[in-house]
């Protein structure tokens, strides 16, 4: 999945920028999610627009929140800054 695809998927799920969405919402397998987001996290020009967080709580009756290992750290959500569109 390329950066543009990630941004488009994020906007579709979040409804806009700055909203934390579960990493699982991108519809990728665990290994692919961890690999792709780790690559973006390692690139300074991209990573400054990505904000990972760990929020393992769920709403009662909701689906479980899956934690992914992004560069050695557990994360469940990501929020993107609107400024990322300048580098697409």
N, C-alpha and C positions, 0 to 999 in steps of 0.2 A: 504494500500500500504506500503510495507516494504522499508527500506532504499535502498537496492540494486535495487529495481524496480524504485524508484525515480531517482537514479543516472543513470540507463540505459535509462530511458525516457528523462532525462535532456540531456544526451550526444546525443541522437537521434535528439532532437529538436535543440540543440545549435550547434552541429557539433564538439564540443570540450569543454574543461573546460574554465572557466573565462568569459563566454559570458552571459550577462543577458537575461533571457527568461521570457515571461509572465507566471505567475502562472497558468493562464487559459490553457496554453498549455499542462498541465499534464492531462487534460481531466476528472477532478474530479468535483463533485458538490461543491458549495460554502462551505457548512458545513464541508465536508470531507477535502477539501483543507485547510481550516482554522485549523481544528483539527490536521491533520497530520503534517503540517508545524509548528504549535505551539509546538507540542511534540518534533520535531527535534530541534527547537529553544531553548527549555528549557534544552536540554541535552548538557552539555559543550563539551563532546567529539565529538559530531556531529555538534553543532552549529558553531564552529570555522571555519568550511568549507563552511558554508552557508552565503551568502551575499545578504540580502534583500534590495530592493530599491523601491522607489515610483516614477514612471515615467508615469503620467497620459496622456501624449501627444500621439497622434496617427498620422500616416501618412495620408495625405488627401486621402479619399476613403477607408481607411483601417478599420478593425474592431475596435470597441471601446475597450479600455483597462480597465479591471475590477480590482478594488482595493479590496484586501482581508484583513481582520483583523487578523494579526498574533500576538498573545499575546498582544492585545490592541493597536497595531500600524498598520496603513494602509500601505500595500505594493502591488505593481503590478508585480514586477519581482524578480527573484532570480538568482544568479550566484553561481556556485560551484567550489571549488578549486580541482585540480587534486589529491591532497594528501588524499582526502576522500576515495579513493580506498584502502588505507592502512588499513582501519577499516572495510571493507566489509567482 
